[in-house]
Amino acid sequence: MTDAVAPAIPTRAVPVSPGRTPWKHEAIGFAIALLVLALLPLFIGDTYSRHVLIMVFIYAVVASNWDLSLGYGGVFNFGHLALFGIGVYAYSLLTKLVGLDPWLALFAGGVIATVAAVLVTIPILRLKGIYIILVTFGFAQLVMQIVISQSAITGGTQGLVRVPGLYWFDHNMIRDGKFAYFYIALGLLVASTIFLRVFVRSRLGAGVVALRDNEEYAISRGMSLVRQRMITLAASAFFTGMAGAFYAAYQRNASVDVFGMSLATIILSMVLLGGASTIYGAIIASFVLTVFGEAMADFGAWRPMITALLIIVVMLVYPSGLVGMIRAGWGAIAVRMKRTA
Amino acid sequence: MALLELDGVSKAFGSLKAVDGVSFQVQAGEIFGVAGPNGSGKSTLFNVITGIPFGPDKGRIRFDGTDIHGKSGNDIARLGLARTFQRETSFDGLTVFENAVIGAGYGGPARKSVAVREAAAEALEFVGLGPQQFGRLAGELSVFDRKCLMLATAIAMEPRMLLLDEPASSLTKPEIETSIGLIRRIAGRGITIVLIEHVLTFLMSLSQHLLVLNQGTVLAAGDPKTVISDPRVVEAYLGTRRPDA
């Protein structure tokens, strides 16, 4: 620290985001990953594998968006899967009962989930920690009970079947070996990931982290708790709702199972195993857990136990999750390369 | 006209009156010191003025002619009233630069993102955190640097008044000396300063006016030299001499 008054820094000398991975590097990594994923169907011959990858993409969208509110925002939003369920039912009802175009209904699923997220923000504005869990969990239960009780419209516990699927001009999407759904799901994941990464690296994203790190300090710097928390939940809701809508279009049915604890636990495991506050971690964990789960299919009841053990071991060794593991591995390789040079 | 006016401000926690009918004025451009023994209500006073985390129960607070009683903490901050906290505070998950961007972007005047980044960088340089520090995570900084960063985030807001809550606590003597210089330079930017401090020499070297609180009430106020020689102030700080001593 010096007593001399420092001169103002000229505009060109002010870096955009010092200490963060440059955009160019991130874009290159992103493009390579996208290319690999886009080429996968050419090397994977069977339809079932493509189905697994479609489910991976859907889970990855939901988990990475949950990471925004839970990891970056520190908001214990246990109603996140309800937003996915809202997307499922919004799409199903709009296409089946209202007759809306499936593509419009897909978008509407995202919009309706965003509106629901804004509404659920109101009761949790002044709450912290466990109380947010209680209210958001209650919100998920409320949505499920509404769906069950309005069985004349929603099909209740029986759900809805023969939900219209998506279309691509005259292309037959049912008998194409799931190629079209694969690329639509990949497109959804790409759009969601670009949105999330741009958001978390923006000033708004920094505000989300600031509010998580120290609420009173953030308010003292002019930040509105109400506005910021609403933005956080709304931003994490849009693609979650769209993923729900896509899920309904792909599966061609809607079931109350999407509100259950089972799916919520799987997605939460993906967020935590991947490493909170990374976005990419949740996506990587979606691949690992889904593919691992499929590979262990023959193990029956042992499967969830082995998966749980894997999660515990990774979290114990690398508390920052798979991303922490990858960083540590990359660091070790870099050190070894330096020594060799 | 006074920049900050408090009139009969009170705050109680159950039967404990933390701040009891406090009134004073701070003129624009001055450094105004607030002293008092532990538990005298100094930090609570800052809390009720800024509305973070609570406002007063009673009384009137005017900032730059605007009644700020009942306004939210972030609205008060955006009016140009910034504060620091007793403990070094930072957004640990953000870099040093991003910390300053929060101050410039959320608390400062409306401006384009390039101007926000410029203001953030200028504030950091001003407190002595150079570009080589910009990319470090705030949580990795030393206590002194985190205190400087807290000042930078406040300066980046371009406030009219800055409330400093014990800026010298947990600092070494050379760091305290540097802090005194920095506070003078902040005042030199035209920012009015209200300063809480335990270390009386720190307060005496900076303040143009001094107010002493004791058990939530104003014990003495005025010229610093006159105030610290007031027998009531000496008694509050040092206690009374035993008759047999």
Interface residues (C-beta under 8 A of the other chain):
Chain A: M1 T2 D3 V5 A6 P7 A8 I9 T11 A13 V14 P15 V16 S17 P18 G19 R20 R203 A206 G207 V209 A210 R212 D213 N214 E216 Y217 A218 I219 S220 R221 G222 M223 S224 L225 S277
Chain B: T50 I52 P53 S72 G73 N74 A77 R78 A82 R83 F85 T89 S90 F91 D92 G93 L94 T95 V96 F97 E98 N99 V101 I102 G103 G105 Y106 G107 G108 S113 V114 V116 R117 E118 A120 A121 E122 E125 F126 V127 G128 P131 F134 G135 R136 L137 F144 C148 T153 A154 M157 T178 G181 L182 R185 G188
